[in-house]
Amino acid sequence: MQKRRKGSSKKRRPRARAKVKHVDRRGPGPTTEDERLFSRRVADFEPAEVMPPKVERLPEGFEPIPEETLRDPWRVFRIMGEFVDGFDTLARIGPAVAIFGSARTPRRDPDYLAATMTCQLLAEAGFAIMTGAGPGIMEAANKGAQQGAGLSVGLNIELPFEQDVNRYVDLSLTFRYFFVRKTMFVRYSEGFVIFPGGYGTMDELFEALTLIQTGKVHNFPLVMYNNRYHSTLMRWLKNCMLAEGKISPEDLEIIVTANSPDQAAQIIVDAHNARNGSGS
């Protein structure tokens, strides 16, 4: 091994990052259905097709309701349509596993490669792979699904900036509402594998933890991949939440960690077999 010459100033090569489009939160920008739903100024940009009936007469003592509030109940039909489309399509995919992780993970990152291999193993075991359809870990997972000859599913979401569906998706659905999309991930997956990610990944992680803790879902494996990345989070859960009595010891047992694709895939397979009474 050659020693670096004294006085040499060789610069370390910066780590590659996947390109991500960002939305400027300072300006109004394009609006999404979620934004319309939660906005207090719906009338400013409400689509013309969502129109409530006009109230011509009110009983004495009734205060008139703002027009934008009257439109909310009629939005139910659009939300219902998304549920119907999602249920009708995803009910046909068979056992599936949802994979979450950062959209910013570059293709040469070890986590990208691990996600690809994990999903290839799961696909070979007979599982469809479900992701958010974007780049990074999502792309890696869909790629692994195809390499394992499994069904590669992408549940895209309408965003203020356009997110293209990655090229490894076989079956794609685009949702307007985040909460509808979340329902599809939980309803049609046998478990979650959480790779290193940001706010969106943590959102999915803690939603799954809450559903399992409160008994809304059962026999649902929750695998966190890469102990090094998640070690600080795990210490915080133990030293703060558990130590101060905010959670119980058994709540920490909901989370299973893995450091290799074989280990992550096997946890999912074993849980599926136990759930369905199959052999190990």
TAJOQUI-V908603 format. One record per run of one state. SS is the DSSP state (H for helix, E for strand, C for the rest). FROM is the first residue (numbers start at 1). LEN is the number of residues. If there is no record, write none. Layout:
ss:SS from:FROM len:LEN
ss:SS from:FROM len:LEN
//
This chain:
ss:C from:1 len:32
ss:H from:33 len:6
ss:C from:39 len:3
ss:H from:42 len:3
ss:C from:45 len:22
ss:H from:67 len:4
ss:C from:71 len:1
ss:H from:72 len:19
ss:C from:91 len:5
ss:E from:96 len:5
ss:C from:101 len:9
ss:H from:110 len:15
ss:C from:125 len:3
ss:E from:128 len:4
ss:C from:132 len:5
ss:H from:137 len:11
ss:C from:148 len:4
ss:E from:152 len:6
ss:C from:158 len:13
ss:E from:171 len:5
ss:C from:176 len:2
ss:H from:178 len:10
ss:C from:188 len:3
ss:E from:191 len:4
ss:C from:195 len:4
ss:H from:199 len:15
ss:C from:214 len:7
ss:E from:221 len:5
ss:C from:226 len:1
ss:H from:227 len:16
ss:C from:243 len:6
ss:H from:249 len:4
ss:C from:253 len:2
ss:E from:255 len:4
ss:C from:259 len:2
ss:H from:261 len:16
ss:C from:277 len:4
//
